Amino acid sequence: MPVKKKKRYKSIFFDLDNTIWDFNTNSYEALKIAFKKNNLHEFIPDFNDFYNTYEVINTQLWGSYRNKGISKSRLIIERFGKTFDTFGLSHDALNFNNDYLQAMPGQKALVDNAFEVLEYLKGKGYQLFIITNGFKEVQLKKLEQSGLAHYFIRIFISEEVKSHKPDKVIFEHALKSSNSRKQSSLMVGDSWEVDVLGALNAGIDQVHFNFGGGDSISEEEREYIRYSRTATYRINNLKQLKLFL
């Protein structure tokens, strides 16, 4: 009787934001709720002006936080404090941040085909995990309230592990804690710098998910390709995972 060939991968590690949970859409809606609750329309007529300004500031601060350049408390205060400063406002940044984070988990937009693909992978017997940068109290609520939590055996959150992607420490911690082997593990994420390069440096195969479309190769990746190699796989839709899993 022929021996059945084993699956190449056994453990699939997913990023959360903009890989399964549609962070861009949900963050926009949560920020709009906080904006309305704090009556900011009285001072800033166009919400999109506020949102776009915040996005630039928040992205810069998250980069510093991820690289351990600033603390969580400083990130929380400065991302809205600096946004308010831009518009000449003196609103309470901490209270506004709390309103925003409170509204965030209630937003349930998912990336296209998320449920279908997770059902497929679970049915195939893969062990599914999450590796995410973010705040514990928010990430867990997102998973619970969006109906995603039961698909995953464990959730590895940077704040708990005290290591942020792309640091290989969080990947190594996830492998060890889940009893997974590098050779049979796969990381799926939308960020080349954070998910793909982080997994690559930890010795794990990677899927670069081109969330949002457009040019699927970033400038950082172009530079990297010149000297080494690209991601193990690149997809534009989660359903394409079925082609090799």
ChimeraX attribute file (.defattr): number of C-alpha atoms within 10 A of each C-alpha:
attribute: neighborCount
match mode: 1-to-1
recipient: residues
	/A:1	3
	/A:2	4
	/A:3	5
	/A:4	6
	/A:5	6
	/A:6	7
	/A:7	11
	/A:8	12
	/A:9	18
	/A:10	19
	/A:11	22
	/A:12	21
	/A:13	27
	/A:14	22
	/A:15	24
	/A:16	25
	/A:17	21
	/A:18	20
	/A:19	23
	/A:20	26
	/A:21	22
	/A:22	19
	/A:23	20
	/A:24	12
	/A:25	15
	/A:26	21
	/A:27	20
	/A:28	18
	/A:29	18
	/A:30	19
	/A:31	22
	/A:32	19
	/A:33	17
	/A:34	21
	/A:35	19
	/A:36	12
	/A:37	13
	/A:38	15
	/A:39	11
	/A:40	18
	/A:41	13
	/A:42	9
	/A:43	10
	/A:44	14
	/A:45	10
	/A:46	11
	/A:47	15
	/A:48	12
	/A:49	11
	/A:50	20
	/A:51	16
	/A:52	13
	/A:53	17
	/A:54	20
	/A:55	15
	/A:56	12
	/A:57	16
	/A:58	19
	/A:59	12
	/A:60	13
	/A:61	21
	/A:62	20
	/A:63	12
	/A:64	14
	/A:65	17
	/A:66	20
	/A:67	14
	/A:68	13
	/A:69	12
	/A:70	14
	/A:71	13
	/A:72	17
	/A:73	10
	/A:74	12
	/A:75	18
	/A:76	18
	/A:77	16
	/A:78	19
	/A:79	23
	/A:80	22
	/A:81	22
	/A:82	17
	/A:83	21
	/A:84	19
	/A:85	12
	/A:86	12
	/A:87	13
	/A:88	10
	/A:89	14
	/A:90	9
	/A:91	14
	/A:92	13
	/A:93	18
	/A:94	16
	/A:95	14
	/A:96	20
	/A:97	19
	/A:98	13
	/A:99	18
	/A:100	21
	/A:101	18
	/A:102	16
	/A:103	19
	/A:104	23
	/A:105	21
	/A:106	16
	/A:107	19
	/A:108	18
	/A:109	16
	/A:110	20
	/A:111	20
	/A:112	16
	/A:113	12
	/A:114	18
	/A:115	16
	/A:116	11
	/A:117	17
	/A:118	19
	/A:119	11
	/A:120	16
	/A:121	18
	/A:122	13
	/A:123	9
	/A:124	12
	/A:125	11
	/A:126	17
	/A:127	19
	/A:128	21
	/A:129	23
	/A:130	22
	/A:131	23
	/A:132	24
	/A:133	26
	/A:134	20
	/A:135	14
	/A:136	16
	/A:137	12
	/A:138	14
	/A:139	18
	/A:140	16
	/A:141	16
	/A:142	22
	/A:143	20
	/A:144	13
	/A:145	13
	/A:146	15
	/A:147	12
	/A:148	18
	/A:149	17
	/A:150	10
	/A:151	17
	/A:152	17
	/A:153	11
	/A:154	17
	/A:155	21
	/A:156	22
	/A:157	22
	/A:158	20
	/A:159	15
	/A:160	13
	/A:161	14
	/A:162	11
	/A:163	19
	/A:164	24
	/A:165	23
	/A:166	23
	/A:167	19
	/A:168	19
	/A:169	17
	/A:170	25
	/A:171	28
	/A:172	18
	/A:173	14
	/A:174	21
	/A:175	19
	/A:176	12
	/A:177	11
	/A:178	16
	/A:179	10
	/A:180	17
	/A:181	16
	/A:182	19
	/A:183	13
	/A:184	14
	/A:185	21
	/A:186	23
	/A:187	24
	/A:188	27
	/A:189	27
	/A:190	25
	/A:191	21
	/A:192	24
	/A:193	15
	/A:194	18
	/A:195	26
	/A:196	28
	/A:197	24
	/A:198	23
	/A:199	30
	/A:200	19
	/A:201	13
	/A:202	18
	/A:203	17
	/A:204	23
	/A:205	22
	/A:206	25
	/A:207	23
	/A:208	24
	/A:209	27
	/A:210	22
	/A:211	20
	/A:212	13
	/A:213	10
	/A:214	9
	/A:215	8
	/A:216	17
	/A:217	15
	/A:218	14
	/A:219	11
	/A:220	10
	/A:221	18
	/A:222	12
	/A:223	11
	/A:224	13
	/A:225	13
	/A:226	9
	/A:227	8
	/A:228	8
	/A:229	10
	/A:230	19
	/A:231	17
	/A:232	14
	/A:233	15
	/A:234	19
	/A:235	18
	/A:236	16
	/A:237	17
	/A:238	21
	/A:239	15
	/A:240	14
	/A:241	18
	/A:242	10
	/A:243	7
	/A:244	8
	/A:245	14
